[in-house]
Amino acid sequence: MDLSAIALQGMEQAQVQLGNAATSLAGAGASPNGANLDIVDLSAEMVALMSAKNDYSVNLSVLKTAGQIEKQIIDLLA
């Protein structure tokens, strides 16, 4: 089990979630003829943004911890 790969995959998923929420928010109320066609639930999109931020932060912590573990193993073997 490679902790670094798992953390990187989680960070990529958080980035996709962030992109989706940002796209949804950016396109809210925008249409070529001025009519409001899309209704965006702002609270749900904010929750998605906050969740993506937290997911990214947690996976970054896991990545840092994996690096520290690898460094400790190298120090023990050297």
PyMOL Python script that loads the backbone (N, CA, C, O; Angstrom):
from pymol import cmd

cmd.read_pdbstr("""\
ATOM      1  N   MET A   1       0.856  -1.174   0.000  1.00  0.00           N
ATOM      2  CA  MET A   1       0.000   0.000   0.000  1.00  0.00           C
ATOM      3  C   MET A   1       0.904   1.240   0.000  1.00  0.00           C
ATOM      4  O   MET A   1       1.732   1.416   0.895  1.00  0.00           O
ATOM      5  N   ASP A   2       0.738   2.077  -0.992  1.00  0.00           N
ATOM      6  CA  ASP A   2       1.546   3.287  -1.127  1.00  0.00           C
ATOM      7  C   ASP A   2       0.736   4.488  -0.667  1.00  0.00           C
ATOM      8  O   ASP A   2      -0.173   4.940  -1.364  1.00  0.00           O
ATOM      9  N   LEU A   3       1.072   5.002   0.512  1.00  0.00           N
ATOM     10  CA  LEU A   3       0.321   6.123   1.079  1.00  0.00           C
ATOM     11  C   LEU A   3       0.405   7.369   0.206  1.00  0.00           C
ATOM     12  O   LEU A   3      -0.561   8.126   0.110  1.00  0.00           O
ATOM     13  N   SER A   4       1.542   7.583  -0.423  1.00  0.00           N
ATOM     14  CA  SER A   4       1.709   8.761  -1.275  1.00  0.00           C
ATOM     15  C   SER A   4       0.747   8.715  -2.455  1.00  0.00           C
ATOM     16  O   SER A   4       0.131   9.726  -2.794  1.00  0.00           O
ATOM     17  N   ALA A   5       0.616   7.559  -3.076  1.00  0.00           N
ATOM     18  CA  ALA A   5      -0.279   7.429  -4.227  1.00  0.00           C
ATOM     19  C   ALA A   5      -1.736   7.627  -3.814  1.00  0.00           C
ATOM     20  O   ALA A   5      -2.515   8.247  -4.537  1.00  0.00           O
ATOM     21  N   ILE A   6      -2.091   7.102  -2.659  1.00  0.00           N
ATOM     22  CA  ILE A   6      -3.457   7.259  -2.158  1.00  0.00           C
ATOM     23  C   ILE A   6      -3.754   8.733  -1.880  1.00  0.00           C
ATOM     24  O   ILE A   6      -4.820   9.237  -2.233  1.00  0.00           O
ATOM     25  N   ALA A   7      -2.806   9.414  -1.247  1.00  0.00           N
ATOM     26  CA  ALA A   7      -2.988  10.833  -0.943  1.00  0.00           C
ATOM     27  C   ALA A   7      -3.079  11.667  -2.217  1.00  0.00           C
ATOM     28  O   ALA A   7      -3.908  12.572  -2.308  1.00  0.00           O
ATOM     29  N   LEU A   8      -2.234  11.367  -3.196  1.00  0.00           N
ATOM     30  CA  LEU A   8      -2.277  12.106  -4.462  1.00  0.00           C
ATOM     31  C   LEU A   8      -3.602  11.889  -5.192  1.00  0.00           C
ATOM     32  O   LEU A   8      -4.154  12.822  -5.775  1.00  0.00           O
ATOM     33  N   GLN A   9      -4.105  10.661  -5.157  1.00  0.00           N
ATOM     34  CA  GLN A   9      -5.392  10.379  -5.778  1.00  0.00           C
ATOM     35  C   GLN A   9      -6.509  11.154  -5.075  1.00  0.00           C
ATOM     36  O   GLN A   9      -7.405  11.683  -5.733  1.00  0.00           O
ATOM     37  N   GLY A  10      -6.461  11.221  -3.769  1.00  0.00           N
ATOM     38  CA  GLY A  10      -7.451  11.986  -3.020  1.00  0.00           C
ATOM     39  C   GLY A  10      -7.378  13.473  -3.336  1.00  0.00           C
ATOM     40  O   GLY A  10      -8.405  14.147  -3.411  1.00  0.00           O
ATOM     41  N   MET A  11      -6.164  13.984  -3.520  1.00  0.00           N
ATOM     42  CA  MET A  11      -6.005  15.391  -3.873  1.00  0.00           C
ATOM     43  C   MET A  11      -6.559  15.671  -5.269  1.00  0.00           C
ATOM     44  O   MET A  11      -7.157  16.720  -5.507  1.00  0.00           O
ATOM     45  N   GLU A  12      -6.356  14.729  -6.188  1.00  0.00           N
ATOM     46  CA  GLU A  12      -6.903  14.889  -7.535  1.00  0.00           C
ATOM     47  C   GLU A  12      -8.435  14.888  -7.511  1.00  0.00           C
ATOM     48  O   GLU A  12      -9.072  15.669  -8.218  1.00  0.00           O
ATOM     49  N   GLN A  13      -9.017  14.011  -6.697  1.00  0.00           N
ATOM     50  CA  GLN A  13     -10.478  13.974  -6.583  1.00  0.00           C
ATOM     51  C   GLN A  13     -11.016  15.260  -5.974  1.00  0.00           C
ATOM     52  O   GLN A  13     -12.063  15.752  -6.394  1.00  0.00           O
ATOM     53  N   ALA A  14     -10.311  15.810  -4.990  1.00  0.00           N
ATOM     54  CA  ALA A  14     -10.725  17.078  -4.389  1.00  0.00           C
ATOM     55  C   ALA A  14     -10.644  18.204  -5.410  1.00  0.00           C
ATOM     56  O   ALA A  14     -11.491  19.098  -5.424  1.00  0.00           O
ATOM     57  N   GLN A  15      -9.626  18.161  -6.263  1.00  0.00           N
ATOM     58  CA  GLN A  15      -9.471  19.181  -7.302  1.00  0.00           C
ATOM     59  C   GLN A  15     -10.624  19.109  -8.307  1.00  0.00           C
ATOM     60  O   GLN A  15     -11.133  20.143  -8.740  1.00  0.00           O
ATOM     61  N   VAL A  16     -11.033  17.906  -8.675  1.00  0.00           N
ATOM     62  CA  VAL A  16     -12.162  17.740  -9.597  1.00  0.00           C
ATOM     63  C   VAL A  16     -13.447  18.258  -8.949  1.00  0.00           C
ATOM     64  O   VAL A  16     -14.238  18.947  -9.594  1.00  0.00           O
ATOM     65  N   GLN A  17     -13.651  17.928  -7.679  1.00  0.00           N
ATOM     66  CA  GLN A  17     -14.841  18.394  -6.958  1.00  0.00           C
ATOM     67  C   GLN A  17     -14.858  19.918  -6.885  1.00  0.00           C
ATOM     68  O   GLN A  17     -15.903  20.540  -7.076  1.00  0.00           O
ATOM     69  N   LEU A  18     -13.713  20.510  -6.612  1.00  0.00           N
ATOM     70  CA  LEU A  18     -13.607  21.961  -6.560  1.00  0.00           C
ATOM     71  C   LEU A  18     -13.921  22.572  -7.922  1.00  0.00           C
ATOM     72  O   LEU A  18     -14.644  23.565  -8.005  1.00  0.00           O
ATOM     73  N   GLY A  19     -13.387  21.987  -8.979  1.00  0.00           N
ATOM     74  CA  GLY A  19     -13.641  22.486 -10.333  1.00  0.00           C
ATOM     75  C   GLY A  19     -15.102  22.416 -10.709  1.00  0.00           C
ATOM     76  O   GLY A  19     -15.637  23.345 -11.313  1.00  0.00           O
ATOM     77  N   ASN A  20     -15.754  21.320 -10.356  1.00  0.00           N
ATOM     78  CA  ASN A  20     -17.181  21.168 -10.661  1.00  0.00           C
ATOM     79  C   ASN A  20     -18.025  22.205  -9.934  1.00  0.00           C
ATOM     80  O   ASN A  20     -18.923  22.807 -10.524  1.00  0.00           O
ATOM     81  N   ALA A  21     -17.738  22.411  -8.666  1.00  0.00           N
ATOM     82  CA  ALA A  21     -18.497  23.390  -7.884  1.00  0.00           C
ATOM     83  C   ALA A  21     -18.248  24.807  -8.403  1.00  0.00           C
ATOM     84  O   ALA A  21     -19.176  25.610  -8.494  1.00  0.00           O
ATOM     85  N   ALA A  22     -17.002  25.109  -8.740  1.00  0.00           N
ATOM     86  CA  ALA A  22     -16.669  26.441  -9.249  1.00  0.00           C
ATOM     87  C   ALA A  22     -17.332  26.695 -10.597  1.00  0.00           C
ATOM     88  O   ALA A  22     -17.811  27.798 -10.859  1.00  0.00           O
ATOM     89  N   THR A  23     -17.361  25.685 -11.445  1.00  0.00           N
ATOM     90  CA  THR A  23     -18.016  25.822 -12.749  1.00  0.00           C
ATOM     91  C   THR A  23     -19.502  26.059 -12.575  1.00  0.00           C
ATOM     92  O   THR A  23     -20.089  26.889 -13.268  1.00  0.00           O
ATOM     93  N   SER A  24     -20.103  25.340 -11.664  1.00  0.00           N
ATOM     94  CA  SER A  24     -21.527  25.502 -11.410  1.00  0.00           C
ATOM     95  C   SER A  24     -21.840  26.903 -10.893  1.00  0.00           C
ATOM     96  O   SER A  24     -22.812  27.529 -11.314  1.00  0.00           O
ATOM     97  N   LEU A  25     -21.001  27.388  -9.973  1.00  0.00           N
ATOM     98  CA  LEU A  25     -21.214  28.727  -9.430  1.00  0.00           C
ATOM     99  C   LEU A  25     -20.949  29.808 -10.478  1.00  0.00           C
ATOM    100  O   LEU A  25     -21.668  30.806 -10.537  1.00  0.00           O
ATOM    101  N   ALA A  26     -19.934  29.614 -11.292  1.00  0.00           N
ATOM    102  CA  ALA A  26     -19.583  30.621 -12.295  1.00  0.00           C
ATOM    103  C   ALA A  26     -20.653  30.739 -13.375  1.00  0.00           C
ATOM    104  O   ALA A  26     -20.866  31.818 -13.928  1.00  0.00           O
ATOM    105  N   GLY A  27     -21.323  29.634 -13.672  1.00  0.00           N
ATOM    106  CA  GLY A  27     -22.338  29.656 -14.719  1.00  0.00           C
ATOM    107  C   GLY A  27     -23.731  29.969 -14.218  1.00  0.00           C
ATOM    108  O   GLY A  27     -24.682  29.969 -15.000  1.00  0.00           O
ATOM    109  N   ALA A  28     -23.871  30.233 -12.942  1.00  0.00           N
ATOM    110  CA  ALA A  28     -25.193  30.488 -12.362  1.00  0.00           C
ATOM    111  C   ALA A  28     -25.805  31.742 -12.964  1.00  0.00           C
ATOM    112  O   ALA A  28     -25.220  32.824 -12.908  1.00  0.00           O
ATOM    113  N   GLY A  29     -26.962  31.588 -13.526  1.00  0.00           N
ATOM    114  CA  GLY A  29     -27.699  32.727 -14.062  1.00  0.00           C
ATOM    115  C   GLY A  29     -27.198  33.241 -15.388  1.00  0.00           C
ATOM    116  O   GLY A  29     -27.726  34.225 -15.905  1.00  0.00           O
ATOM    117  N   ALA A  30     -26.198  32.604 -15.949  1.00  0.00           N
ATOM    118  CA  ALA A  30     -25.652  33.077 -17.220  1.00  0.00           C
ATOM    119  C   ALA A  30     -26.288  32.328 -18.381  1.00  0.00           C
ATOM    120  O   ALA A  30     -26.272  31.098 -18.423  1.00  0.00           O
ATOM    121  N   SER A  31     -26.837  33.065 -19.301  1.00  0.00           N
ATOM    122  CA  SER A  31     -27.358  32.478 -20.532  1.00  0.00           C
ATOM    123  C   SER A  31     -27.226  33.518 -21.635  1.00  0.00           C
ATOM    124  O   SER A  31     -27.193  34.716 -21.356  1.00  0.00           O
ATOM    125  N   PRO A  32     -27.150  33.074 -22.875  1.00  0.00           N
ATOM    126  CA  PRO A  32     -26.903  34.010 -23.969  1.00  0.00           C
ATOM    127  C   PRO A  32     -27.998  35.066 -24.152  1.00  0.00           C
ATOM    128  O   PRO A  32     -27.692  36.203 -24.511  1.00  0.00           O
ATOM    129  N   ASN A  33     -29.259  34.717 -23.916  1.00  0.00           N
ATOM    130  CA  ASN A  33     -30.349  35.671 -24.152  1.00  0.00           C
ATOM    131  C   ASN A  33     -30.800  36.394 -22.885  1.00  0.00           C
ATOM    132  O   ASN A  33     -31.810  37.098 -22.904  1.00  0.00           O
ATOM    133  N   GLY A  34     -30.071  36.231 -21.792  1.00  0.00           N
ATOM    134  CA  GLY A  34     -30.397  36.946 -20.565  1.00  0.00           C
ATOM    135  C   GLY A  34     -31.416  36.257 -19.680  1.00  0.00           C
ATOM    136  O   GLY A  34     -31.690  36.732 -18.578  1.00  0.00           O
ATOM    137  N   ALA A  35     -31.986  35.147 -20.135  1.00  0.00           N
ATOM    138  CA  ALA A  35     -32.948  34.418 -19.307  1.00  0.00           C
ATOM    139  C   ALA A  35     -32.200  33.567 -18.287  1.00  0.00           C
ATOM    140  O   ALA A  35     -31.143  33.013 -18.588  1.00  0.00           O
ATOM    141  N   ASN A  36     -32.740  33.467 -17.107  1.00  0.00           N
ATOM    142  CA  ASN A  36     -32.131  32.661 -16.048  1.00  0.00           C
ATOM    143  C   ASN A  36     -32.636  31.230 -16.193  1.00  0.00           C
ATOM    144  O   ASN A  36     -33.732  30.902 -15.738  1.00  0.00           O
ATOM    145  N   LEU A  37     -31.822  30.369 -16.838  1.00  0.00           N
ATOM    146  CA  LEU A  37     -32.239  28.998 -17.109  1.00  0.00           C
ATOM    147  C   LEU A  37     -31.827  28.028 -16.010  1.00  0.00           C
ATOM    148  O   LEU A  37     -32.545  27.068 -15.729  1.00  0.00           O
ATOM    149  N   ASP A  38     -30.705  28.266 -15.403  1.00  0.00           N
ATOM    150  CA  ASP A  38     -30.189  27.340 -14.402  1.00  0.00           C
ATOM    151  C   ASP A  38     -30.389  27.908 -13.008  1.00  0.00           C
ATOM    152  O   ASP A  38     -30.117  29.080 -12.749  1.00  0.00           O
ATOM    153  N   ILE A  39     -30.864  27.059 -12.124  1.00  0.00           N
ATOM    154  CA  ILE A  39     -30.991  27.418 -10.719  1.00  0.00           C
ATOM    155  C   ILE A  39     -29.892  26.671  -9.975  1.00  0.00           C
ATOM    156  O   ILE A  39     -29.788  25.447 -10.068  1.00  0.00           O
ATOM    157  N   VAL A  40     -29.079  27.410  -9.243  1.00  0.00           N
ATOM    158  CA  VAL A  40     -27.965  26.819  -8.513  1.00  0.00           C
ATOM    159  C   VAL A  40     -28.240  26.938  -7.027  1.00  0.00           C
ATOM    160  O   VAL A  40     -28.568  28.015  -6.528  1.00  0.00           O
ATOM    161  N   ASP A  41     -28.106  25.825  -6.326  1.00  0.00           N
ATOM    162  CA  ASP A  41     -28.260  25.829  -4.875  1.00  0.00           C
ATOM    163  C   ASP A  41     -26.933  26.294  -4.274  1.00  0.00           C
ATOM    164  O   ASP A  41     -25.987  25.515  -4.151  1.00  0.00           O
ATOM    165  N   LEU A  42     -26.879  27.570  -3.905  1.00  0.00           N
ATOM    166  CA  LEU A  42     -25.630  28.152  -3.430  1.00  0.00           C
ATOM    167  C   LEU A  42     -25.106  27.467  -2.173  1.00  0.00           C
ATOM    168  O   LEU A  42     -23.898  27.288  -2.022  1.00  0.00           O
ATOM    169  N   SER A  43     -26.001  27.086  -1.277  1.00  0.00           N
ATOM    170  CA  SER A  43     -25.537  26.432  -0.048  1.00  0.00           C
ATOM    171  C   SER A  43     -24.907  25.076  -0.364  1.00  0.00           C
ATOM    172  O   SER A  43     -23.899  24.708   0.240  1.00  0.00           O
ATOM    173  N   ALA A  44     -25.486  24.338  -1.295  1.00  0.00           N
ATOM    174  CA  ALA A  44     -24.913  23.034  -1.664  1.00  0.00           C
ATOM    175  C   ALA A  44     -23.551  23.213  -2.336  1.00  0.00           C
ATOM    176  O   ALA A  44     -22.632  22.429  -2.099  1.00  0.00           O
ATOM    177  N   GLU A  45     -23.421  24.234  -3.166  1.00  0.00           N
ATOM    178  CA  GLU A  45     -22.144  24.475  -3.831  1.00  0.00           C
ATOM    179  C   GLU A  45     -21.086  24.944  -2.839  1.00  0.00           C
ATOM    180  O   GLU A  45     -19.916  24.582  -2.968  1.00  0.00           O
ATOM    181  N   MET A  46     -21.480  25.743  -1.849  1.00  0.00           N
ATOM    182  CA  MET A  46     -20.529  26.165  -0.825  1.00  0.00           C
ATOM    183  C   MET A  46     -20.074  24.980   0.018  1.00  0.00           C
ATOM    184  O   MET A  46     -18.903  24.884   0.387  1.00  0.00           O
ATOM    185  N   VAL A  47     -21.005  24.080   0.319  1.00  0.00           N
ATOM    186  CA  VAL A  47     -20.639  22.868   1.060  1.00  0.00           C
ATOM    187  C   VAL A  47     -19.661  22.038   0.235  1.00  0.00           C
ATOM    188  O   VAL A  47     -18.705  21.482   0.776  1.00  0.00           O
ATOM    189  N   ALA A  48     -19.900  21.954  -1.074  1.00  0.00           N
ATOM    190  CA  ALA A  48     -18.994  21.202  -1.954  1.00  0.00           C
ATOM    191  C   ALA A  48     -17.610  21.850  -1.977  1.00  0.00           C
ATOM    192  O   ALA A  48     -16.599  21.149  -1.954  1.00  0.00           O
ATOM    193  N   LEU A  49     -17.558  23.180  -2.022  1.00  0.00           N
ATOM    194  CA  LEU A  49     -16.269  23.876  -2.012  1.00  0.00           C
ATOM    195  C   LEU A  49     -15.522  23.643  -0.699  1.00  0.00           C
ATOM    196  O   LEU A  49     -14.320  23.377  -0.699  1.00  0.00           O
ATOM    197  N   MET A  50     -16.242  23.744   0.415  1.00  0.00           N
ATOM    198  CA  MET A  50     -15.615  23.533   1.717  1.00  0.00           C
ATOM    199  C   MET A  50     -15.163  22.082   1.885  1.00  0.00           C
ATOM    200  O   MET A  50     -14.109  21.814   2.461  1.00  0.00           O
ATOM    201  N   SER A  51     -15.963  21.161   1.380  1.00  0.00           N
ATOM    202  CA  SER A  51     -15.599  19.752   1.452  1.00  0.00           C
ATOM    203  C   SER A  51     -14.344  19.474   0.624  1.00  0.00           C
ATOM    204  O   SER A  51     -13.455  18.743   1.060  1.00  0.00           O
ATOM    205  N   ALA A  52     -14.279  20.060  -0.565  1.00  0.00           N
ATOM    206  CA  ALA A  52     -13.092  19.879  -1.406  1.00  0.00           C
ATOM    207  C   ALA A  52     -11.851  20.449  -0.721  1.00  0.00           C
ATOM    208  O   ALA A  52     -10.780  19.845  -0.766  1.00  0.00           O
ATOM    209  N   LYS A  53     -11.999  21.609  -0.090  1.00  0.00           N
ATOM    210  CA  LYS A  53     -10.886  22.224   0.629  1.00  0.00           C
ATOM    211  C   LYS A  53     -10.409  21.317   1.760  1.00  0.00           C
ATOM    212  O   LYS A  53      -9.208  21.106   1.930  1.00  0.00           O
ATOM    213  N   ASN A  54     -11.353  20.783   2.532  1.00  0.00           N
ATOM    214  CA  ASN A  54     -10.997  19.904   3.649  1.00  0.00           C
ATOM    215  C   ASN A  54     -10.374  18.606   3.154  1.00  0.00           C
ATOM    216  O   ASN A  54      -9.391  18.131   3.723  1.00  0.00           O
ATOM    217  N   ASP A  55     -10.941  18.030   2.094  1.00  0.00           N
ATOM    218  CA  ASP A  55     -10.387  16.796   1.524  1.00  0.00           C
ATOM    219  C   ASP A  55      -8.952  17.013   1.063  1.00  0.00           C
ATOM    220  O   ASP A  55      -8.076  16.185   1.312  1.00  0.00           O
ATOM    221  N   TYR A  56      -8.719  18.142   0.385  1.00  0.00           N
ATOM    222  CA  TYR A  56      -7.375  18.448  -0.105  1.00  0.00           C
ATOM    223  C   TYR A  56      -6.405  18.596   1.065  1.00  0.00           C
ATOM    224  O   TYR A  56      -5.288  18.079   1.025  1.00  0.00           O
ATOM    225  N   SER A  57      -6.840  19.303   2.101  1.00  0.00           N
ATOM    226  CA  SER A  57      -5.999  19.530   3.268  1.00  0.00           C
ATOM    227  C   SER A  57      -5.647  18.221   3.978  1.00  0.00           C
ATOM    228  O   SER A  57      -4.500  18.009   4.370  1.00  0.00           O
ATOM    229  N   VAL A  58      -6.629  17.359   4.136  1.00  0.00           N
ATOM    230  CA  VAL A  58      -6.388  16.077   4.806  1.00  0.00           C
ATOM    231  C   VAL A  58      -5.426  15.222   3.993  1.00  0.00           C
ATOM    232  O   VAL A  58      -4.509  14.615   4.546  1.00  0.00           O
ATOM    233  N   ASN A  59      -5.632  15.173   2.691  1.00  0.00           N
ATOM    234  CA  ASN A  59      -4.743  14.372   1.855  1.00  0.00           C
ATOM    235  C   ASN A  59      -3.335  14.952   1.806  1.00  0.00           C
ATOM    236  O   ASN A  59      -2.364  14.205   1.688  1.00  0.00           O
ATOM    237  N   LEU A  60      -3.213  16.267   1.897  1.00  0.00           N
ATOM    238  CA  LEU A  60      -1.892  16.878   1.970  1.00  0.00           C
ATOM    239  C   LEU A  60      -1.193  16.472   3.267  1.00  0.00           C
ATOM    240  O   LEU A  60       0.010  16.210   3.268  1.00  0.00           O
ATOM    241  N   SER A  61      -1.933  16.421   4.359  1.00  0.00           N
ATOM    242  CA  SER A  61      -1.366  15.969   5.630  1.00  0.00           C
ATOM    243  C   SER A  61      -0.910  14.523   5.551  1.00  0.00           C
ATOM    244  O   SER A  61       0.143  14.168   6.081  1.00  0.00           O
ATOM    245  N   VAL A  62      -1.701  13.689   4.890  1.00  0.00           N
ATOM    246  CA  VAL A  62      -1.318  12.282   4.717  1.00  0.00           C
ATOM    247  C   VAL A  62      -0.037  12.195   3.889  1.00  0.00           C
ATOM    248  O   VAL A  62       0.851  11.401   4.199  1.00  0.00           O
ATOM    249  N   LEU A  63       0.058  13.004   2.844  1.00  0.00           N
ATOM    250  CA  LEU A  63       1.245  13.006   1.994  1.00  0.00           C
ATOM    251  C   LEU A  63       2.482  13.431   2.792  1.00  0.00           C
ATOM    252  O   LEU A  63       3.547  12.832   2.650  1.00  0.00           O
ATOM    253  N   LYS A  64       2.344  14.448   3.617  1.00  0.00           N
ATOM    254  CA  LYS A  64       3.461  14.893   4.459  1.00  0.00           C
ATOM    255  C   LYS A  64       3.867  13.802   5.447  1.00  0.00           C
ATOM    256  O   LYS A  64       5.055  13.555   5.656  1.00  0.00           O
ATOM    257  N   THR A  65       2.877  13.155   6.050  1.00  0.00           N
ATOM    258  CA  THR A  65       3.161  12.086   7.009  1.00  0.00           C
ATOM    259  C   THR A  65       3.848  10.908   6.325  1.00  0.00           C
ATOM    260  O   THR A  65       4.765  10.310   6.888  1.00  0.00           O
ATOM    261  N   ALA A  66       3.405  10.574   5.115  1.00  0.00           N
ATOM    262  CA  ALA A  66       4.047   9.486   4.365  1.00  0.00           C
ATOM    263  C   ALA A  66       5.508   9.820   4.096  1.00  0.00           C
ATOM    264  O   ALA A  66       6.375   8.950   4.181  1.00  0.00           O
ATOM    265  N   GLY A  67       5.779  11.076   3.774  1.00  0.00           N
ATOM    266  CA  GLY A  67       7.164  11.498   3.555  1.00  0.00           C
ATOM    267  C   GLY A  67       8.000  11.381   4.814  1.00  0.00           C
ATOM    268  O   GLY A  67       9.161  10.975   4.762  1.00  0.00           O
ATOM    269  N   GLN A  68       7.405  11.740   5.949  1.00  0.00           N
ATOM    270  CA  GLN A  68       8.122  11.627   7.228  1.00  0.00           C
ATOM    271  C   GLN A  68       8.395  10.165   7.574  1.00  0.00           C
ATOM    272  O   GLN A  68       9.467   9.828   8.077  1.00  0.00           O
ATOM    273  N   ILE A  69       7.415   9.302   7.300  1.00  0.00           N
ATOM    274  CA  ILE A  69       7.602   7.867   7.568  1.00  0.00           C
ATOM    275  C   ILE A  69       8.728   7.313   6.706  1.00  0.00           C
ATOM    276  O   ILE A  69       9.584   6.574   7.193  1.00  0.00           O
ATOM    277  N   GLU A  70       8.725   7.670   5.429  1.00  0.00           N
ATOM    278  CA  GLU A  70       9.782   7.198   4.529  1.00  0.00           C
ATOM    279  C   GLU A  70      11.150   7.699   4.984  1.00  0.00           C
ATOM    280  O   GLU A  70      12.134   6.962   4.924  1.00  0.00           O
ATOM    281  N   LYS A  71      11.213   8.953   5.441  1.00  0.00           N
ATOM    282  CA  LYS A  71      12.479   9.503   5.924  1.00  0.00           C
ATOM    283  C   LYS A  71      12.949   8.740   7.156  1.00  0.00           C
ATOM    284  O   LYS A  71      14.135   8.433   7.273  1.00  0.00           O
ATOM    285  N   GLN A  72      12.031   8.427   8.083  1.00  0.00           N
ATOM    286  CA  GLN A  72      12.402   7.688   9.286  1.00  0.00           C
ATOM    287  C   GLN A  72      12.908   6.286   8.931  1.00  0.00           C
ATOM    288  O   GLN A  72      13.865   5.798   9.533  1.00  0.00           O
ATOM    289  N   ILE A  73      12.268   5.649   7.961  1.00  0.00           N
ATOM    290  CA  ILE A  73      12.710   4.301   7.546  1.00  0.00           C
ATOM    291  C   ILE A  73      14.113   4.360   6.957  1.00  0.00           C
ATOM    292  O   ILE A  73      14.960   3.516   7.248  1.00  0.00           O
ATOM    293  N   ILE A  74      14.344   5.369   6.126  1.00  0.00           N
ATOM    294  CA  ILE A  74      15.676   5.523   5.529  1.00  0.00           C
ATOM    295  C   ILE A  74      16.712   5.781   6.620  1.00  0.00           C
ATOM    296  O   ILE A  74      17.810   5.226   6.581  1.00  0.00           O
ATOM    297  N   ASP A  75      16.367   6.615   7.585  1.00  0.00           N
ATOM    298  CA  ASP A  75      17.298   6.902   8.683  1.00  0.00           C
ATOM    299  C   ASP A  75      17.592   5.649   9.501  1.00  0.00           C
ATOM    300  O   ASP A  75      18.724   5.450   9.943  1.00  0.00           O
ATOM    301  N   LEU A  76      16.582   4.804   9.706  1.00  0.00           N
ATOM    302  CA  LEU A  76      16.791   3.577  10.462  1.00  0.00           C
ATOM    303  C   LEU A  76      17.662   2.580   9.708  1.00  0.00           C
ATOM    304  O   LEU A  76      18.472   1.871  10.304  1.00  0.00           O
ATOM    305  N   LEU A  77      17.487   2.534   8.399  1.00  0.00           N
ATOM    306  CA  LEU A  77      18.260   1.581   7.600  1.00  0.00           C
ATOM    307  C   LEU A  77      19.680   2.070   7.304  1.00  0.00           C
ATOM    308  O   LEU A  77      20.570   1.265   7.029  1.00  0.00           O
ATOM    309  N   ALA A  78      19.887   3.366   7.359  1.00  0.00           N
ATOM    310  CA  ALA A  78      21.201   3.910   7.003  1.00  0.00           C
ATOM    311  C   ALA A  78      22.186   3.826   8.151  1.00  0.00           C
ATOM    312  O   ALA A  78      23.335   4.243   8.010  1.00  0.00           O
TER     313      ALA A  78
END
""", "prot")
cmd.dss("prot")
cmd.show_as("cartoon", "prot")
cmd.util.cbc("prot")
cmd.orient("prot")
